[in-house]
């Protein structure tokens, strides 16, 4: 894949800024912040355009807070203008330059991907392996403190292999360096950069280790193979590879037989929600969407019934 150029100039076109403006206003949960931003729509769009055109953008300070579900995470939030620039950089620099090199089963943070797609691939591969092997094994890997451990210099070297545009690289580097260590969870650029950081590992697993059935969602990934011995060898080679990336696997990494229970993206290997708290969190999220008129009553009711059936199925197993 050739290195991409002329990315920066395209980024700050007025129509692109307007599109991103509408997107972040729809998706930002702090409605008071959104209302203030929308009151001066034309002024804010012009301001974003001028800052970018004059090459004067400096990332602003983050608001930091902690989430405890599904696990403890330090999350960052930005001011609206910073959020708009972050989306512009993601949509018009990072995605065009990086997404073409990503493998199909790297399923986080891209259009028509997500947890649903990851589970769809797993179900597909599970059925294939059941038919081919009867007994097979799953190497489930999880990277320790992934976002906070991403090395800035290694990430920049990877980006230079894909992006030729010096101005595009500069604004991306400024955003990366706005965090002292790793990448801040909560930014759109962080999501894209994170899925790209492990792209070399994806290709190593598919092309060097010859793993046909492989799925990755950010730092969670599965390898399915008929041989437990071969997966043990793969695990050792992945650990060596990750060491060069300044990363390490955590204690949750292990090999399962296909009949064993394990959790991938909040679901068991039978597709059921693993914990009641996951369902509780998802129902709460749907209730917020309904309250803010993002989904209608029918959609909300259908979601509730779906979660009820899933939990009933799980209870029946015990």
ZILINFEN-V7576 format. One line per field, one symbol per residue. burial: + if it has 24 or more other ideal C-beta (glycine too) atoms within 12 Angstrom, else -. A space follows every 50 residues. Layout:
burial: ???
//
This chain:
burial: ---+--++-+++---++--++--++--+-----+--+------++-+++- ++----+-+--+-------------++++++++++++++++++++++++- +++-++++++--+-+-+++-++--++--+------++++++++--+++++ ++-+++-++--++-+-++++++++++-++--+++++++++++++++++++ ++++++--+-+-++++++++++++++-+--+--++--+--++--+++-+- --+-++-+---++++++++-+++----++--++--+-------------+ --+---+--++-------
//
